[in-house]
Amino acid sequence: MSEIQTAGTSASPIERLALVVVTYKRQEMLANLFDSIAALDDAPWRIVIVDNENSPATKQMVAEFNERCLALWGHGDEADAEGSADRVVYAPQLENTGGAGGFSAGVKRAYELGAQWFWVMDDDVLVIPQAISRLAKWTDRYDAIQGSRLDFDGGPFFWQYQLIVPLGIPNPVAPANLGEAGCKPMNQLCFEGGLFSRRVVQKIGYPDARFFIYGDDACYGYLASKHFPAAVVSDLILQRARVVSNWDIAGKRQLNSTSDTNRYYIMRNRAYLARYLKLYGDYNPVLFRLGNVATFCKELIRLAVVDKTFKTGVPALRRGWKDGAKILSDPSWEPMPPVE
């Protein structure tokens, strides 16, 4: 994809499409993502760059990228709510709010600018030139859409698009083949290329920044699916660009390496999911605890075959589980409010 240097039209087939990118201390990867965005066949209405590092280097990169986009596509057909027609918007954060906080801030900024659709991703991916037109053909049927991805090695990447709601865990045996229709219903989302409409944000609010990292996107997709049609589609839209150690399972599934910080939030944030499940009458305390056990065991397997850091990994999981119990019993907890 990096070899493709040409861009296409100045308008997107998706109305007021905002591409929301969250970045943190990965300027080299962000530069590669910028190159792939510049090679899109269709121009996003806005590109919002949320910088959790608040770095002068990133600010300069964004300014230069805006000039590049204006040279490629020109100014937008209409000004945004701030009266600007620039393509790229820089959104520095005063502190690192994690991926969850970054996406919450980015979607909020794009929403306030007037975006009608939100295409969200981290800085460690590359977009496919035809991605926007491939997503556009689904927007008349679905309000939340997850396109397909390639892994960093160019092979297909399987994403667990079905949440087993009573357990609160992804379905590990959901069919990878999406059938002749090229799509299947989903009840979770991934902020690695996920697309959703303005009315989703209006109904369920901005993504919940309290997750910090991990699970905020899955929960957001669950909430969206309770109100609107949501689907995973076979159309290829991006490629993951960061090399991650993993355990390949029969050539179709994989268990990626992760950090102790992630392990902590993997367990802790299940409590936030449980709080949202309660809102919709989907919480079964016995089955959800069984899901906790299953998640803990999965992480033990990851430690055994990929990371091999039991000394620090197991305590991180235990701390996360313990802190999650506090969240689950917190009488002051409130869900994210609808926007309108």
Residue frames relative to the residue before (quaternion, step in Angstrom):
aa qw qx qy qz dx dy dz
M 1.0000 0.0000 0.0000 0.0000 0.00 0.00 0.00
S 0.6250 0.5594 -0.3504 0.4167 3.59 1.02 -0.69
E 0.6065 0.5666 -0.3530 0.4319 3.61 1.24 -0.36
I 0.6142 0.5409 -0.3529 0.4535 3.59 1.22 -0.34
Q 0.1002 -0.8557 0.5076 -0.0009 3.57 -0.44 1.20
T 0.6475 0.5319 -0.3248 0.4385 3.60 1.22 -0.17
A 0.2163 -0.7549 0.6045 0.1340 3.54 -1.18 0.60
G 0.4837 -0.7131 0.4479 0.2385 3.52 -1.28 0.36
T 0.8602 -0.1319 0.1112 0.4799 3.50 -0.99 -0.92
S 0.5457 -0.6298 0.4496 0.3215 3.56 -1.30 0.23
A 0.7170 0.3875 -0.2409 0.5270 3.58 1.24 -0.15
S 0.3709 -0.7309 0.5348 0.2052 3.53 -1.16 0.69
P 0.4741 -0.6579 0.4944 0.3130 3.61 -1.07 0.63
I 0.6445 0.4259 -0.3210 0.5479 3.58 1.32 -0.02
E 0.4736 -0.7221 0.4273 0.2677 3.57 -0.59 1.16
R 0.8551 -0.0984 0.0347 0.5078 3.57 -0.89 1.05
L 0.1338 0.8172 -0.5398 0.1516 3.54 0.73 1.11
A 0.1168 -0.7724 0.6227 0.0461 3.57 -0.82 1.08
L 0.2255 -0.7402 0.6223 0.1186 3.53 -0.84 1.06
V 0.1052 -0.8150 0.5697 0.0130 3.60 -0.52 1.20
V 0.0511 -0.8041 0.5916 -0.0293 3.57 -0.62 1.21
V 0.1551 -0.7594 0.6247 0.0954 3.58 -0.98 0.89
T 0.0111 -0.8157 0.5768 -0.0434 3.56 -0.79 1.07
Y 0.0335 0.7841 -0.6188 0.0330 3.54 -1.23 0.58
K 0.8619 -0.1652 0.0650 0.4749 3.55 -0.51 1.28
R 0.6218 0.4994 -0.3757 0.4721 3.60 1.01 0.75
Q 0.0235 -0.8565 0.5154 -0.0115 3.54 0.71 1.13
E 0.6333 0.5372 -0.3481 0.4348 3.60 0.98 -0.74
M 0.6714 0.4745 -0.2974 0.4854 3.58 0.94 -0.85
L 0.6244 0.5373 -0.3390 0.4545 3.56 1.03 -0.78
A 0.6291 0.5323 -0.3327 0.4584 3.59 1.01 -0.77
N 0.6515 0.5024 -0.3150 0.4732 3.59 1.00 -0.79
L 0.6269 0.5175 -0.3317 0.4787 3.57 1.04 -0.75
F 0.6241 0.5386 -0.3384 0.4537 3.59 0.96 -0.82
D 0.6362 0.5295 -0.3327 0.4518 3.59 0.96 -0.85
S 0.6854 0.4773 -0.2938 0.4648 3.58 0.94 -0.86
I 0.6137 0.5338 -0.3502 0.4645 3.60 1.07 -0.66
A 0.6532 0.5254 -0.3088 0.4494 3.56 0.99 -0.86
A 0.6869 0.4650 -0.2740 0.4867 3.59 1.22 -0.45
L 0.3822 0.7237 -0.4908 0.2990 3.61 1.24 0.18
D 0.5067 -0.6511 0.4795 0.2991 3.55 -1.09 0.72
D 0.7707 0.2158 -0.1085 0.5897 3.57 1.19 -0.58
A 0.4217 -0.7287 0.4895 0.2272 3.55 -1.01 0.82
P 0.4118 -0.6705 0.5467 0.2862 3.62 -0.88 0.83
W 0.5715 -0.5825 0.4496 0.3632 3.57 -1.16 0.57
R 0.7764 -0.0618 0.0529 0.6250 3.58 1.02 -0.88
I 0.1698 -0.7315 0.6477 0.1285 3.53 -1.28 0.50
V 0.1155 -0.8090 0.5760 0.0206 3.57 -0.41 1.25
I 0.1272 -0.7956 0.5912 0.0374 3.57 -0.66 1.15
V 0.1477 -0.7841 0.6007 0.0506 3.55 -0.49 1.24
D 0.1226 -0.8155 0.5653 0.0199 3.57 -0.54 1.21
N 0.2154 -0.8090 0.5381 0.0977 3.56 -0.27 1.27
E 0.6229 0.5207 -0.3415 0.4735 3.58 1.28 -0.16
N 0.2060 -0.7860 0.5409 0.2171 3.58 1.19 -0.62
S 0.2579 0.8158 -0.4639 0.2300 3.53 0.95 1.02
P 0.4923 -0.6481 0.4880 0.3154 3.62 -0.93 0.82
A 0.6185 0.5517 -0.3447 0.4407 3.58 1.07 -0.72
T 0.6678 0.4814 -0.2964 0.4841 3.58 0.96 -0.85
K 0.6137 0.5503 -0.3451 0.4489 3.58 1.01 -0.78
Q 0.6627 0.4946 -0.2993 0.4760 3.58 0.96 -0.86
M 0.6215 0.5437 -0.3317 0.4562 3.57 1.01 -0.83
V 0.6718 0.5043 -0.2951 0.4552 3.57 0.91 -0.94
A 0.6413 0.5229 -0.3265 0.4569 3.58 0.97 -0.83
E 0.6696 0.4854 -0.2938 0.4793 3.58 0.96 -0.86
F 0.6482 0.5131 -0.3220 0.4615 3.57 1.04 -0.75
N 0.6025 0.5457 -0.3619 0.4564 3.58 1.06 -0.65
E 0.6533 0.4991 -0.3163 0.4733 3.59 0.94 -0.84
R 0.6296 0.5327 -0.3263 0.4618 3.56 1.03 -0.75
C 0.6766 0.4891 -0.2911 0.4672 3.57 0.93 -0.91
L 0.6356 0.5186 -0.3337 0.4643 3.59 1.02 -0.74
A 0.6428 0.5112 -0.3250 0.4689 3.57 1.06 -0.72
L 0.6768 0.4945 -0.2839 0.4656 3.57 1.07 -0.75
W 0.8498 0.1971 -0.0222 0.4884 3.53 0.73 -1.15
G 0.4420 -0.6736 0.4737 0.3557 3.57 1.19 -0.36
H 0.6575 -0.4663 0.3895 0.4456 3.55 -1.32 -0.06
G 0.6224 -0.5439 0.4070 0.3887 3.54 -1.22 0.43
D 0.6343 -0.5625 0.3799 0.3699 3.55 -1.21 0.52
E 0.7971 0.0800 -0.0343 0.5975 3.54 1.15 -0.57
A 0.5457 -0.6277 0.4465 0.3298 3.54 -1.12 0.69
D 0.4615 -0.6528 0.5163 0.3072 3.54 -1.23 0.45
A 0.7638 -0.3917 0.2518 0.4470 3.57 -1.28 -0.04
E 0.6710 0.4672 -0.2942 0.4948 3.58 1.23 -0.38
G 0.5574 -0.6456 0.3692 0.3690 3.57 1.30 0.11
S 0.5707 0.5906 -0.3749 0.4302 3.57 1.27 0.23
A 0.2197 -0.7556 0.5987 0.1499 3.55 -1.21 0.56
D 0.3231 0.7366 -0.5200 0.2875 3.59 1.21 0.42
R 0.4860 -0.6735 0.4785 0.2851 3.55 -1.13 0.66
V 0.7951 0.2873 -0.1144 0.5218 3.58 0.97 -0.91
V 0.1344 -0.7908 0.5966 0.0250 3.55 -0.89 1.05
Y 0.2516 -0.7705 0.5713 0.1294 3.57 -0.80 1.04
A 0.0359 -0.8089 0.5860 -0.0324 3.58 -0.79 1.08
P 0.0609 -0.8219 0.5662 0.0146 3.62 0.19 1.23
Q 0.2827 -0.7498 0.5754 0.1636 3.54 -1.13 0.71
L 0.5387 -0.6501 0.4313 0.3182 3.59 -1.01 0.75
E 0.7815 0.0465 -0.0336 0.6212 3.58 1.23 -0.47
N 0.5878 -0.5626 0.4378 0.3825 3.55 -1.27 0.33
T 0.1069 -0.8230 0.5577 0.0172 3.56 -0.42 1.24
G 0.5538 -0.6172 0.3879 0.4023 3.57 1.28 0.28
G 0.7089 -0.4353 0.3280 0.4476 3.53 -1.31 0.08
A 0.6479 0.5343 -0.3248 0.4351 3.58 0.96 -0.86
G 0.6804 0.4754 -0.2851 0.4794 3.55 0.91 -0.92
G 0.6350 0.5433 -0.3221 0.4448 3.55 1.06 -0.77
F 0.6884 0.4603 -0.2860 0.4820 3.57 0.90 -0.88
S 0.6053 0.5407 -0.3595 0.4604 3.57 1.06 -0.64
A 0.6852 0.4752 -0.2786 0.4765 3.58 0.91 -0.94
G 0.6719 0.5175 -0.2992 0.4374 3.58 0.97 -0.85
V 0.6562 0.4859 -0.3087 0.4878 3.56 0.96 -0.85
K 0.6273 0.5330 -0.3367 0.4572 3.59 1.01 -0.78
R 0.6684 0.4956 -0.3106 0.4596 3.58 0.86 -0.92
A 0.6678 0.4970 -0.2998 0.4660 3.59 0.90 -0.92
Y 0.6311 0.5351 -0.3287 0.4553 3.57 1.01 -0.82
E 0.6931 0.4800 -0.2804 0.4589 3.56 0.87 -0.95
L 0.6149 0.5320 -0.3424 0.4708 3.58 1.19 -0.47
G 0.5932 -0.5974 0.3515 0.4095 3.57 1.22 -0.46
A 0.3229 0.7662 -0.5014 0.2393 3.59 1.22 0.29
Q 0.2988 -0.7435 0.5748 0.1657 3.54 -1.19 0.71
W 0.7736 0.1403 -0.0853 0.6120 3.57 1.23 -0.50
F 0.2049 -0.7843 0.5816 0.0681 3.55 -1.12 0.78
W 0.0657 -0.7790 0.6234 -0.0118 3.55 -0.66 1.19
V 0.0725 -0.8645 0.4963 -0.0314 3.56 -0.22 1.30
M 0.1244 0.7879 -0.5939 0.1052 3.56 -1.12 0.73
D 0.4952 -0.6026 0.5335 0.3271 3.51 -1.37 0.35
D 0.6433 -0.5487 0.3852 0.3697 3.55 -1.35 0.02
D 0.6680 0.5328 -0.2922 0.4296 3.60 1.24 -0.23
V 0.5784 0.5286 -0.4002 0.4753 3.57 1.03 0.85
L 0.2534 -0.7124 0.6254 0.1928 3.52 -1.41 0.13
V 0.3234 -0.7555 0.5325 0.2026 3.59 -0.85 0.89
I 0.4672 -0.6563 0.5252 0.2741 3.55 -1.19 0.70
P 0.5901 -0.6173 0.3675 0.3683 3.66 -0.84 0.83
Q 0.7455 0.4087 -0.2222 0.4773 3.61 0.95 -0.83
A 0.3362 0.8105 -0.4516 0.1615 3.60 1.29 -0.02
I 0.6901 0.4989 -0.3106 0.4223 3.59 0.78 -0.95
S 0.6724 0.4723 -0.3090 0.4790 3.60 0.90 -0.82
R 0.6282 0.5296 -0.3399 0.4575 3.59 1.07 -0.65
L 0.6702 0.4668 -0.2975 0.4944 3.59 1.02 -0.70
A 0.6077 0.6142 -0.3499 0.3620 3.56 1.01 -0.85
K 0.6596 0.5447 -0.3280 0.4008 3.59 0.95 -0.79
W 0.6783 0.4750 -0.2910 0.4791 3.59 1.26 -0.23
T 0.5564 0.6782 -0.3757 0.2988 3.58 1.19 -0.41
D 0.6198 0.5269 -0.3686 0.4499 3.60 1.19 -0.20
R 0.7204 0.4196 -0.2396 0.4975 3.58 1.29 -0.21
Y 0.8092 0.2099 -0.0692 0.5444 3.57 1.07 -0.73
D 0.3402 -0.7356 0.5523 0.1953 3.54 -1.18 0.66
A 0.7431 0.1910 -0.1614 0.6207 3.58 1.28 -0.20
I 0.0023 0.8198 -0.5650 0.0928 3.55 -0.62 1.20
Q 0.0868 -0.7799 0.6186 0.0404 3.55 -0.95 0.91
G 0.2510 -0.7788 0.5593 0.1332 3.57 -0.55 1.17
S 0.5687 -0.5991 0.4444 0.3467 3.55 -1.28 0.28
R 0.2317 -0.7897 0.5621 0.0822 3.53 -1.24 0.58
L 0.3491 -0.6586 0.6111 0.2662 3.48 -1.37 0.30
D 0.4643 -0.6446 0.5191 0.3155 3.55 -1.17 0.55
F 0.7234 -0.4532 0.2939 0.4300 3.58 -1.26 0.18
D 0.6937 0.4634 -0.2776 0.4765 3.59 1.17 -0.52
G 0.6091 -0.5861 0.3358 0.4155 3.59 1.28 0.12
G 0.5684 0.5815 -0.3869 0.4349 3.58 1.28 -0.08
P 0.6484 -0.5155 0.3704 0.4203 3.61 -1.22 0.25
F 0.2466 -0.7537 0.5926 0.1410 3.55 -1.10 0.73
F 0.2411 -0.7775 0.5660 0.1303 3.57 -0.68 1.09
W 0.0924 -0.7837 0.6137 0.0271 3.54 -0.92 0.99
Q 0.3988 -0.7270 0.5124 0.2233 3.56 -0.87 1.00
Y 0.1190 -0.8665 0.4847 0.0087 3.53 0.05 1.36
Q 0.6790 0.4498 -0.2882 0.5036 3.59 1.26 -0.15
L 0.2228 -0.7537 0.6077 0.1135 3.53 -0.85 1.04
I 0.2955 -0.7033 0.6140 0.2026 3.58 -0.86 0.95
V 0.3302 -0.8331 0.4027 0.1862 3.52 0.16 1.36
P 0.6821 0.4849 -0.3407 0.4284 3.68 0.70 -0.84
L 0.7121 0.4210 -0.2471 0.5045 3.59 1.10 -0.72
G 0.3258 -0.7630 0.4958 0.2566 3.57 1.16 -0.53
I 0.6005 0.5352 -0.3700 0.4648 3.58 1.10 0.69
P 0.5592 -0.5901 0.4434 0.3775 3.61 -1.14 0.50
N 0.4745 -0.6493 0.5161 0.2949 3.54 -1.18 0.62
P 0.2906 -0.8097 0.4811 0.1688 3.63 -0.30 1.20
V 0.7381 0.3802 -0.2281 0.5085 3.61 1.20 -0.31
A 0.2673 0.7510 -0.5507 0.2477 3.59 1.14 0.54
P 0.5495 -0.6528 0.3978 0.3371 3.63 -0.84 0.90
A 0.3853 -0.7183 0.5324 0.2284 3.56 -0.87 0.95
N 0.6452 0.4885 -0.3052 0.5020 3.58 1.17 -0.63
L 0.2580 -0.8113 0.5103 0.1221 3.57 -0.55 1.16
G 0.5624 -0.6703 0.3520 0.3324 3.55 1.28 0.32
E 0.7479 -0.4117 0.2845 0.4361 3.54 -1.35 0.00
A 0.6322 0.5426 -0.3360 0.4393 3.58 1.08 -0.63
G 0.3664 -0.7584 0.4666 0.2702 3.58 1.21 -0.44
C 0.7569 0.2652 -0.1924 0.5654 3.56 1.19 0.42
K 0.0699 -0.7594 0.6432 0.0687 3.52 -1.34 0.37
P 0.5735 -0.5766 0.4357 0.3857 3.58 -1.13 0.56
M 0.0842 -0.7776 0.6204 0.0569 3.56 -1.12 0.68
N 0.1767 -0.7838 0.5843 0.1145 3.54 -1.22 0.47
Q 0.6988 0.2730 -0.3276 0.5744 3.52 1.09 0.83
L 0.3048 -0.7504 0.5673 0.1490 3.56 -1.27 0.27
C 0.2157 -0.7427 0.6131 0.1612 3.55 -1.29 0.34
F 0.3441 -0.7512 0.5266 0.2002 3.57 -0.80 0.99
E 0.5038 0.5403 -0.4668 0.4863 3.53 1.11 0.81
G 0.8366 -0.0835 -0.0016 0.5415 3.54 0.37 1.29
G 0.4233 0.7051 -0.4725 0.3167 3.60 1.22 0.16
L 0.1652 -0.7736 0.6079 0.0679 3.56 -1.15 0.76
F 0.1122 0.7928 -0.5944 0.0745 3.58 -0.92 0.86
S 0.5375 -0.6795 0.4307 0.2525 3.50 -1.24 0.66
R 0.6826 -0.4875 0.3691 0.4003 3.51 -1.34 0.30
R 0.6714 0.5061 -0.3267 0.4316 3.58 0.92 -0.78
V 0.5341 0.5740 -0.4148 0.4618 3.60 1.22 -0.29
V 0.6714 0.4900 -0.2922 0.4730 3.57 0.88 -0.96
Q 0.6350 0.5388 -0.3326 0.4425 3.56 0.95 -0.84
K 0.7218 0.4663 -0.2472 0.4477 3.57 0.95 -0.91
I 0.8317 0.2291 -0.0962 0.4965 3.62 0.77 -0.98
G 0.5600 -0.6293 0.3840 0.3780 3.58 1.25 0.00
Y 0.6713 -0.4608 0.3825 0.4367 3.53 -1.34 -0.18
P 0.6352 -0.4964 0.3954 0.4403 3.61 -1.15 0.35
D 0.5097 -0.6889 0.4430 0.2635 3.54 -1.04 0.86
A 0.3319 -0.7828 0.4990 0.1676 3.58 -0.40 1.25
R 0.5616 0.6384 -0.3901 0.3535 3.61 1.15 -0.45
F 0.5382 0.6092 -0.4161 0.4076 3.61 1.19 -0.28
F 0.2342 -0.7898 0.5061 0.2553 3.59 1.19 -0.71
I 0.7221 -0.2534 0.1587 0.6238 3.58 0.63 -1.11
Y 0.8314 0.2846 -0.2229 0.4220 3.52 -1.32 0.56
G 0.8657 0.1759 -0.1619 0.4398 3.51 -0.97 1.06
D 0.5085 0.6573 -0.4301 0.3528 3.60 1.20 -0.27
D 0.6752 0.4946 -0.2931 0.4621 3.57 1.03 -0.81
A 0.6302 0.5235 -0.3375 0.4636 3.59 0.99 -0.79
C 0.6644 0.4967 -0.2981 0.4721 3.57 0.94 -0.89
Y 0.6392 0.5260 -0.3315 0.4526 3.60 0.98 -0.81
G 0.6517 0.5091 -0.3097 0.4692 3.55 1.03 -0.77
Y 0.6075 0.5421 -0.3457 0.4665 3.57 1.07 -0.74
L 0.6766 0.4895 -0.2944 0.4647 3.58 0.88 -0.95
A 0.6431 0.5235 -0.3248 0.4549 3.59 0.95 -0.86
S 0.6840 0.5058 -0.2893 0.4389 3.58 0.94 -0.91
K 0.5848 0.5728 -0.3754 0.4347 3.60 1.20 -0.33
H 0.7732 0.3390 -0.1675 0.5092 3.59 1.20 -0.45
F 0.8124 0.1812 -0.0410 0.5528 3.57 1.09 -0.75
P 0.5728 -0.5694 0.4448 0.3871 3.61 -1.19 0.40
A 0.0305 -0.7942 0.6057 -0.0375 3.56 -0.96 0.96
A 0.0165 0.8230 -0.5648 0.0590 3.58 -0.93 0.85
V 0.3074 -0.6608 0.6451 0.2297 3.49 -1.33 0.53
V 0.1468 -0.8155 0.5585 0.0389 3.59 -0.87 0.95
S 0.5585 -0.6555 0.4149 0.2937 3.54 -1.17 0.63
D 0.5045 0.6667 -0.4251 0.3469 3.59 1.21 -0.29
L 0.3901 -0.7326 0.5192 0.2037 3.55 -0.84 1.05
I 0.0563 -0.8417 0.5369 -0.0087 3.59 -0.71 1.06
L 0.8280 -0.0195 0.0064 0.5604 3.62 1.06 -0.46
Q 0.2913 -0.7205 0.5990 0.1930 3.52 -1.39 0.19
R 0.4398 -0.6583 0.5442 0.2776 3.53 -1.05 0.81
A 0.2390 -0.8229 0.5074 0.0907 3.59 -0.89 0.91
R 0.6616 0.5031 -0.3184 0.4558 3.60 1.18 -0.30
V 0.3889 -0.7230 0.5276 0.2185 3.56 -0.79 1.07
V 0.0088 -0.7979 0.6005 -0.0520 3.56 -0.79 1.09
S 0.4612 -0.6561 0.5174 0.2985 3.57 -0.93 0.87
N 0.0773 0.8130 -0.5727 0.0711 3.57 -0.96 0.78
W 0.3752 -0.6645 0.5940 0.2545 3.48 -1.41 0.22
D 0.2703 -0.7795 0.5499 0.1302 3.55 -0.53 1.23
I 0.1663 -0.7985 0.5764 0.0501 3.55 -0.77 1.12
A 0.8409 -0.1824 0.0685 0.5049 3.56 -0.35 1.30
G 0.6294 -0.5887 0.3261 0.3886 3.57 1.14 0.58
K 0.7123 0.4446 -0.2547 0.4797 3.61 1.23 -0.02
R 0.7641 0.1946 -0.1198 0.6033 3.58 1.14 -0.53
Q 0.0626 -0.7979 0.5961 0.0635 3.55 -1.21 0.35
L 0.2616 -0.7266 0.6150 0.1597 3.51 -1.25 0.56
N 0.2382 -0.8231 0.5054 0.1021 3.55 -0.37 1.26
S 0.5789 -0.5524 0.4737 0.3678 3.51 -1.30 0.44
T 0.0017 -0.7862 0.6178 0.0159 3.58 -1.16 0.56
S 0.5189 -0.6430 0.4738 0.3047 3.57 -1.30 0.08
D 0.6414 -0.5072 0.3979 0.4160 3.55 -1.28 0.22
T 0.5860 0.5610 -0.3685 0.4539 3.58 1.11 -0.61
N 0.6568 0.4943 -0.3051 0.4808 3.58 0.94 -0.88
R 0.6302 0.5461 -0.3418 0.4333 3.56 0.95 -0.87
Y 0.6278 0.5378 -0.3359 0.4516 3.56 0.97 -0.84
Y 0.7325 0.4289 -0.2499 0.4658 3.58 0.78 -1.01
I 0.5444 0.5978 -0.4038 0.4280 3.60 1.14 -0.48
M 0.7205 0.4084 -0.2436 0.5048 3.58 0.94 -0.86
R 0.6728 0.5153 -0.3178 0.4253 3.60 0.81 -0.93
N 0.7259 0.4857 -0.2614 0.4109 3.56 0.81 -1.02
R 0.4650 0.6456 -0.4617 0.3922 3.57 1.23 -0.06
A 0.6044 0.5596 -0.3575 0.4402 3.57 1.13 -0.57
Y 0.6267 0.5154 -0.3431 0.4732 3.61 1.02 -0.68
L 0.6232 0.5204 -0.3357 0.4776 3.58 1.00 -0.79
A 0.6447 0.5302 -0.3207 0.4476 3.59 0.94 -0.89
R 0.6329 0.5319 -0.3418 0.4469 3.59 0.97 -0.79
Y 0.6790 0.4713 -0.2919 0.4812 3.58 0.98 -0.81
L 0.6037 0.5455 -0.3616 0.4552 3.59 1.05 -0.67
K 0.6214 0.5558 -0.3373 0.4372 3.57 1.03 -0.76
L 0.6142 0.5792 -0.3481 0.4075 3.58 1.03 -0.78
Y 0.7720 0.3395 -0.1632 0.5120 3.56 1.08 -0.75
G 0.5504 -0.6493 0.3799 0.3622 3.56 1.23 0.33
D 0.5168 0.6625 -0.3961 0.3702 3.58 1.24 0.43
Y 0.5622 0.6249 -0.3836 0.3824 3.59 1.23 0.07
N 0.0249 -0.7522 0.6582 -0.0183 3.52 -0.84 1.10
P 0.3910 -0.7759 0.4314 0.2429 3.62 -0.26 1.20
V 0.6556 0.5124 -0.3236 0.4504 3.59 0.98 -0.76
L 0.7042 0.4561 -0.2668 0.4742 3.57 0.82 -1.00
F 0.6414 0.5167 -0.3422 0.4523 3.59 1.00 -0.71
R 0.6228 0.5148 -0.3452 0.4774 3.60 1.04 -0.67
L 0.6056 0.5323 -0.3514 0.4759 3.56 1.08 -0.67
G 0.6250 0.5257 -0.3237 0.4778 3.57 1.10 -0.71
N 0.5998 0.5478 -0.3513 0.4656 3.58 1.10 -0.65
V 0.6572 0.5061 -0.3003 0.4708 3.54 0.95 -0.92
A 0.6547 0.5137 -0.3121 0.4584 3.57 0.93 -0.89
T 0.6499 0.5108 -0.3108 0.4692 3.58 1.00 -0.84
F 0.6407 0.5224 -0.3187 0.4636 3.57 0.97 -0.88
C 0.6701 0.4978 -0.2968 0.4637 3.58 0.93 -0.90
K 0.6117 0.5399 -0.3434 0.4652 3.58 1.03 -0.77
E 0.6800 0.4823 -0.2957 0.4665 3.57 0.92 -0.87
L 0.5995 0.5367 -0.3619 0.4708 3.60 1.11 -0.55
I 0.6312 0.5154 -0.3275 0.4782 3.58 1.04 -0.76
R 0.6294 0.5288 -0.3315 0.4630 3.58 0.97 -0.84
L 0.6500 0.5137 -0.3092 0.4669 3.56 0.98 -0.86
A 0.6881 0.5092 -0.2860 0.4305 3.56 0.96 -0.88
V 0.8196 0.3030 -0.1317 0.4681 3.58 0.82 -0.96
V 0.7600 0.3445 -0.2017 0.5129 3.61 1.17 -0.40
D 0.8369 0.2736 -0.1217 0.4582 3.59 0.45 -1.20
K 0.1271 -0.8456 0.5077 0.1050 3.59 1.14 -0.71
T 0.5105 0.6167 -0.4341 0.4130 3.58 0.93 0.94
F 0.0019 0.8546 -0.5188 0.0248 3.58 0.78 1.03
K 0.6207 0.5980 -0.3514 0.3655 3.57 0.94 -0.88
T 0.7752 0.2804 -0.1554 0.5443 3.57 1.00 -0.79
G 0.6254 0.5912 -0.3353 0.3832 3.58 1.09 -0.67
V 0.6721 0.5028 -0.3058 0.4494 3.59 0.88 -0.90
P 0.6545 0.4895 -0.3373 0.4672 3.66 0.87 -0.75
A 0.6146 0.5416 -0.3545 0.4509 3.61 1.04 -0.68
L 0.6483 0.5087 -0.3137 0.4717 3.58 0.98 -0.83
R 0.6614 0.5115 -0.3068 0.4547 3.57 0.93 -0.88
R 0.6431 0.5144 -0.3242 0.4655 3.60 0.97 -0.83
G 0.6502 0.5255 -0.3175 0.4475 3.55 0.97 -0.85
W 0.6504 0.5123 -0.3096 0.4676 3.57 0.96 -0.88
K 0.6643 0.5113 -0.3000 0.4553 3.57 0.95 -0.91
D 0.6929 0.4612 -0.2853 0.4753 3.59 0.87 -0.89
G 0.5898 0.5665 -0.3632 0.4464 3.57 1.15 -0.54
A 0.6189 0.5505 -0.3432 0.4429 3.56 1.03 -0.74
K 0.6280 0.5272 -0.3327 0.4658 3.59 1.10 -0.68
I 0.6451 0.5152 -0.3172 0.4668 3.58 1.00 -0.81
L 0.6615 0.5333 -0.3020 0.4321 3.55 0.96 -0.91
S 0.7558 0.3582 -0.2002 0.5102 3.59 1.12 -0.62
D 0.4375 0.7138 -0.4487 0.3127 3.59 1.28 0.11
P 0.3184 -0.7865 0.4923 0.1942 3.64 -0.43 1.14
S 0.6595 0.5237 -0.3137 0.4386 3.61 1.19 -0.36
W 0.4636 0.7043 -0.4440 0.3032 3.61 1.25 -0.16
E 0.0295 -0.7732 0.6335 -0.0012 3.54 -1.09 0.85
P 0.4848 -0.6493 0.4861 0.3271 3.63 -1.06 0.60
M 0.6181 -0.4914 0.4327 0.4351 3.54 -1.30 0.17
P 0.4039 -0.7409 0.4811 0.2377 3.60 -0.80 0.96
P 0.5611 -0.5533 0.4660 0.4024 3.62 -1.17 0.40
V 0.5091 -0.6688 0.4523 0.2983 3.55 -1.16 0.59
E 0.8046 0.0405 -0.0164 0.5922 3.57 1.00 -0.77
